């Protein structure tokens, strides 16, 4: 990995396995505390949160249709699970920062500078992916699933826990899928991968995108394409941004070589 010529060689922070494990433990505890702090108000407002999450489905169901609970524990476990996932959703910036703080001591100065903008982009893209899923994709997925699996002659009755699990699965799948361009551009920025390598693996990337979508989404073609197509698009966007980064890096290296030769 290349180091800027203007900087003196630096030594990375070294430590024993025990010290690294202790540092990881401390970071995990802080992340868990952040989730726990966010969990308390989420549990208090769990009914309002569930109403918000269930709104897209209620708008598609016949008038008067209700979500039901089929077990004694469902009225407790469903709000608890929802509050826990929403707390993780809200605490995601803190979780990401703790991950960065654990990795940072093992990076060179130029790698840290390259990583900092992505520290901001990571939660932004995660929240963007979740919003796209809820506001854009969800209505089409519900239309398809209700039309396919609920004939007009069959009365619709849905379990609240099933709907909640499906929504959380899709929302977090899209949130993490939107991290793909952040990860790829970061790898190009620090020189681990190149845009030439990304272009040569394009066919494999398309196949992997559809495999990921098939695993993370329900068994319907709408949600699979809704996740796979953004993944492929982000892959192409990452190549474009990576080419700009490589071009800028080449210009900087050329200028540095010219300056050193003139001196």
WOTAZI-V101413 format. One record per residue. RES is the residue in one small letter. OMEGA is omega in whole degrees, -180 to 180 (* if undefined). NEAR is the number of other ideal C-beta (glycine too) atoms within 10 Angstrom. D_LAST is the distance of its C-alpha to the last C-alpha in Angstrom with 2 decimals. Layout:
res->[RES;RES]
omega->[OMEGA;OMEGA]
near->[NEAR;NEAR]
d_last->[D_LAST;D_LAST]
//
This chain:
res->[x;x;x;x;x;x;x;x;x;x;x;x;x;x;x;x;x;x;x;x;x;x;x;x;x;x;x;x;x;x;x;x;x;x;x;x;x;x;x;x;x;x;x;x;x;x;x;x;x;x;x;x;x;x;x;x;x;x;x;x;x;x;x;x;x;x;x;x;x;x;x;x;x;x;x;x;x;x;x;x;x;x;x;x;x;x;x;x;x;x;x;x;x;x;x;x;x;x;x;x;x;x;x;x;x;x;x;x;x;x;x;x;x;x;x;x;x;x;x;x;x;x;x;x;x;x;x;x;x;x;x;x;x;x;x;x;x;x;x;x;x;x;x;x;x;x;x;x;x;x;x;x;x;x;x;x;x;x;x;x;x;x;x;x;x;x;x;x;x;x;x;x;x;x;x;x;x;x;x;x;x;x;x;x;x;x;x;x;x;x;x;x;x;x;x;x;x;x;x;x;x;x;x;x;x;x;x;x;x;x;x;x;x;x;x;x;x;x;x;x;x;x;x;x;x;x;x;x;x;x;x;x;x;x;x;x;x;x;x;x;x;x;x;x;x;x;x;x;x;x;x;x;x;x;x;x;x;x;x;x;x;x;x]
omega->[-175;175;178;-176;-177;-177;177;177;-177;178;177;179;-179;180;179;177;-179;-180;178;179;178;177;178;178;-179;180;178;179;179;177;179;178;178;178;-180;179;178;-177;-175;177;178;178;180;-179;-175;180;179;179;180;177;178;-179;-177;-177;-180;180;-178;179;-178;-177;175;-177;180;179;-177;170;-174;173;-174;178;-179;-176;-176;179;177;-175;-179;176;180;180;179;-180;180;-180;177;177;175;177;-178;-177;-176;177;179;179;180;179;179;176;178;-178;178;-177;-171;-179;-180;-178;172;-177;-178;176;177;179;179;-175;-172;178;-180;175;176;-177;-176;178;179;-179;177;179;178;179;178;-180;179;180;-174;-172;-173;-172;-174;180;179;178;-180;177;-178;-176;-180;179;-176;-172;-179;178;-177;-177;-178;179;-176;174;-175;176;-180;-178;179;180;-179;180;-179;-179;-180;178;-178;-177;-179;176;179;179;-180;177;180;175;-177;180;178;-179;-177;180;177;179;176;-177;-179;174;-180;176;179;178;176;177;178;180;-179;-179;-175;-178;178;-180;179;179;-180;179;180;176;178;180;180;-179;-171;-175;178;-177;174;-172;-178;-178;179;178;-180;177;-176;-178;174;178;179;178;179;177;179;178;179;178;180;180;179;178;177;179;180;178;179;179;180;178;179;179;178;178;179;178;178;180;180;180;179;179;*]
near->[8;10;13;13;10;7;10;6;6;10;6;9;10;9;13;8;7;8;11;14;11;12;14;13;10;13;18;14;11;15;20;14;13;20;20;12;13;20;20;10;14;22;16;11;14;18;10;10;18;19;11;12;20;18;12;16;20;13;9;17;17;10;5;5;14;9;18;11;14;10;11;8;10;15;11;12;14;22;19;15;15;24;21;17;22;23;20;18;18;17;20;21;16;17;18;18;17;21;16;17;14;16;13;14;13;12;16;18;11;17;18;15;13;18;17;11;13;18;18;12;16;22;18;12;21;22;16;14;24;20;14;18;24;18;10;11;21;23;14;13;21;20;12;16;18;15;11;11;10;16;8;8;5;8;8;13;12;16;15;21;19;12;19;21;16;18;21;18;15;22;22;19;20;27;21;15;23;23;19;22;23;21;15;21;24;23;16;24;21;20;15;11;18;15;19;12;13;19;14;10;13;12;8;9;19;14;10;15;22;16;12;18;22;14;10;18;23;14;8;14;12;17;27;21;15;22;24;22;13;22;20;17;13;23;20;14;15;23;21;11;16;24;16;12;17;16;11;10;14;10;10;11;13;10;10;13;11;10;11;9;7;6;5]
d_last->[25.31;21.59;20.03;17.24;13.96;13.76;17.14;18.36;21.05;24.36;27.90;30.53;33.79;36.29;40.03;43.30;45.33;47.77;45.16;43.91;47.51;48.27;45.30;46.48;49.99;48.91;47.01;50.02;52.37;50.41;50.40;54.13;54.81;53.10;55.28;58.34;57.77;57.52;60.54;63.03;63.00;62.76;65.93;67.66;66.94;67.32;70.17;68.22;65.19;67.41;69.00;65.59;64.62;68.00;68.04;66.67;69.41;72.20;71.48;72.04;75.13;78.67;79.93;81.37;79.54;78.18;75.84;77.85;77.49;79.28;79.01;80.02;76.50;74.76;75.25;73.21;70.73;69.67;68.60;67.05;64.91;63.93;62.99;60.89;58.88;58.45;57.30;54.66;53.71;53.31;51.50;48.98;46.00;46.79;47.20;43.85;42.14;43.79;42.53;38.96;39.35;40.54;37.70;34.83;34.52;33.73;30.73;27.03;25.59;24.20;27.60;29.42;27.54;28.47;32.02;32.86;33.49;35.71;37.62;38.88;39.36;41.45;44.52;44.29;44.53;47.26;49.35;48.76;50.07;53.11;53.86;53.65;56.05;58.57;58.63;57.88;58.71;61.56;64.14;63.76;63.97;67.12;68.71;68.21;69.41;72.45;73.49;73.08;74.57;77.13;79.82;81.88;84.95;83.25;82.99;79.45;79.03;75.60;74.65;72.27;70.48;69.84;68.36;66.20;64.77;64.00;62.28;60.16;59.20;58.10;56.32;54.22;53.61;52.17;50.20;48.44;48.13;46.10;43.53;42.62;39.88;38.42;38.30;36.93;34.16;33.19;33.08;30.83;28.59;28.05;27.77;31.17;32.57;31.36;33.07;33.72;35.66;37.52;38.53;39.80;41.93;43.40;46.91;47.03;45.86;48.76;51.28;49.98;50.13;53.81;54.54;53.09;55.09;58.23;57.92;57.06;59.41;63.20;64.89;64.72;62.64;61.70;59.79;58.19;56.81;55.93;53.63;52.41;51.34;49.02;47.48;46.77;45.51;43.15;41.84;41.00;39.47;37.26;35.98;35.17;33.37;31.56;30.28;28.83;27.12;25.72;24.54;22.72;21.19;20.02;18.42;16.59;15.38;14.34;12.37;10.71;9.96;8.64;6.29;5.21;5.44;3.78;0.00]
//
